[in-house]
Amino acid sequence: MDDETSVVRIEPWSDEDFALLQAANTPELMAHLGGPETDEKLAERHKRYVSMSSGLPGAGRMYRVVLTDGGEPVGSVGFWESTWQGEQVYETGWTVLPGFQGRGIATAATLAVVEAARAAGRHRYLHAFPSVENTASNGVCRKAGFSLVGECDFEYPPGNPIRGNSWRLDLLGQSTSGA
């Protein structure tokens, strides 16, 4: 899988990444997440991402996804602490800008964040909850080695009901870096 992950690198989110967050706040990219956020909500999200990236790594991190060839930022990926069915776990999510989709970038970035979550070592499981209708993100989960647990209902953002797939990856399992 090293060939897949070599197309991108992940770098901690910083104050300079607000424009990347704005570029991803489109109807197309936010269709499965309740639609684009207001400027105020986007600013709050950016502040959370910066804070996550400057805190203790065990609590999670947000990253910009950067092409190794040219260094262009093309998306975001991260992991954070969450409670799922009464258990403390990591949760993950990602986005790739439209002009860069379909190239394996989301899968490569997710594989890199799996390794970051594994290295943080605080929780055994990493979960992802893409909408059942989000074929691309469900494909990323499958390609990155997550196991489909089943469908679930949740709200994101609060007040926006989503029927999602619950995917889980055991961080104590085999490393995705081939180690």
C-alpha positions in Angstrom: 0.0 0.0 0.0 3.0 2.3 0.1 2.4 3.1 -3.6 -1.1 4.4 -2.7 0.0 6.5 0.2 3.0 8.0 -1.6 0.7 10.3 -3.7 0.0 12.4 -0.7 1.3 13.5 2.6 -0.7 14.8 5.6 0.4 18.0 7.4 -1.1 19.4 10.6 -3.9 21.9 10.0 -2.8 25.5 10.6 -4.1 29.1 10.6 -3.2 29.3 6.9 -5.6 26.6 5.9 -8.9 28.5 6.1 -9.0 29.0 2.3 -8.8 25.2 1.9 -11.8 24.8 4.3 -13.7 27.5 2.3 -12.9 25.7 -1.0 -14.4 22.5 0.4 -17.6 24.2 1.7 -19.5 23.6 -1.5 -23.0 22.1 -2.1 -21.3 19.2 -4.0 -18.9 18.3 -1.2 -21.3 19.0 1.7 -24.3 17.2 0.1 -24.1 14.3 2.5 -23.5 16.5 5.5 -26.4 18.8 5.5 -25.1 21.3 3.0 -22.6 24.1 3.1 -21.9 25.8 6.4 -22.4 29.5 7.2 -19.3 31.7 7.3 -19.7 31.7 11.1 -19.8 27.9 11.4 -16.9 27.6 9.0 -14.8 30.0 11.1 -15.7 27.9 14.2 -14.7 24.7 12.5 -11.4 26.2 11.4 -10.7 27.3 15.0 -11.4 23.7 16.2 -9.1 22.2 13.5 -6.2 24.6 14.4 -6.8 23.8 18.1 -6.8 20.0 17.5 -3.6 20.3 15.6 -1.8 22.1 18.3 -3.0 20.0 21.2 -1.9 16.6 22.5 -1.8 14.1 19.6 -3.6 11.4 21.4 -6.9 13.4 21.4 -6.8 13.6 17.6 -5.6 15.8 14.8 -6.8 17.5 11.6 -4.5 17.5 8.6 -4.4 19.2 5.2 -3.9 16.6 2.4 -1.0 17.7 0.2 0.1 16.2 -3.1 3.7 14.9 -2.8 4.3 16.0 -6.4 4.1 19.8 -6.2 2.9 20.2 -2.7 -0.6 21.4 -3.6 -3.2 21.2 -0.8 -6.2 19.2 -2.1 -8.3 18.3 0.9 -8.5 17.5 4.6 -8.5 14.4 6.8 -8.5 13.9 10.5 -9.3 11.8 13.5 -10.8 12.8 16.8 -12.2 11.2 20.0 -15.8 10.2 20.0 -18.1 8.0 21.9 -19.8 5.3 19.9 -22.3 2.9 21.6 -20.9 3.7 25.0 -17.2 3.2 24.0 -14.5 5.7 23.6 -13.2 5.5 20.0 -11.5 7.5 17.3 -13.6 8.8 14.4 -12.3 9.9 11.1 -13.5 11.9 8.1 -12.1 13.4 4.9 -12.7 15.5 1.9 -11.0 16.0 -1.4 -11.6 18.9 -3.6 -13.6 18.1 -6.8 -10.7 18.6 -9.3 -8.7 15.9 -7.5 -11.3 13.2 -6.9 -11.2 9.8 -8.5 -7.4 9.5 -8.1 -7.1 7.5 -4.9 -6.2 10.6 -2.9 -8.9 10.1 -0.2 -7.9 6.5 0.3 -4.2 7.5 0.5 -5.0 10.2 3.0 -7.2 7.9 5.1 -4.4 5.3 5.2 -2.0 8.0 6.4 -4.5 9.1 9.1 -5.0 5.4 10.2 -1.2 5.3 10.9 -1.4 8.6 12.8 -4.3 7.3 14.9 -2.5 4.0 15.5 0.6 5.9 16.6 -1.5 8.1 19.0 -2.4 4.9 20.7 -5.3 6.1 22.9 -8.1 4.0 21.4 -8.3 0.6 19.8 -10.9 1.4 17.1 -11.2 4.0 14.4 -14.7 4.5 13.0 -16.1 6.2 9.9 -19.8 7.0 9.3 -20.4 8.0 5.7 -24.0 8.4 4.5 -25.3 5.1 2.9 -25.7 7.2 -0.3 -22.1 8.4 -0.3 -20.7 5.7 -2.6 -17.2 7.3 -2.8 -16.7 7.6 0.9 -18.0 4.1 1.5 -15.5 2.9 -1.1 -12.7 4.7 0.7 -13.6 2.8 3.9 -13.5 -0.5 2.0 -10.2 0.2 0.3 -8.6 1.5 3.5 -9.4 -1.8 5.3 -12.4 -0.8 7.5 -15.0 -3.5 8.2 -18.6 -2.7 7.6 -20.5 -3.1 10.9 -23.9 -2.1 9.6 -26.2 0.9 9.0 -27.0 3.4 11.7 -28.9 6.7 12.2 -27.4 9.9 13.5 -27.6 13.6 13.1 -24.9 15.7 11.5 -24.9 18.6 11.9 -27.4 18.4 14.8 -30.9 18.5 13.4 -29.9 16.9 10.1 -30.8 13.2 10.2 -28.5 10.9 8.3 -28.7 7.2 7.5 -25.1 6.1 7.5 -22.9 3.1 7.4 -20.8 2.3 10.4 -17.3 1.2 9.4 -14.7 0.2 12.0 -10.9 -0.5 11.8 -9.0 -2.2 14.5 -5.9 -0.1 15.2 -4.2 -3.1 16.9 -4.4 -4.9 13.6 -1.9 -5.0 10.8 -0.3 -1.7 9.9 -1.4 -0.1 6.6 2.2 1.0 5.9 3.3 -2.6 5.2 5.2 -2.9 8.5 
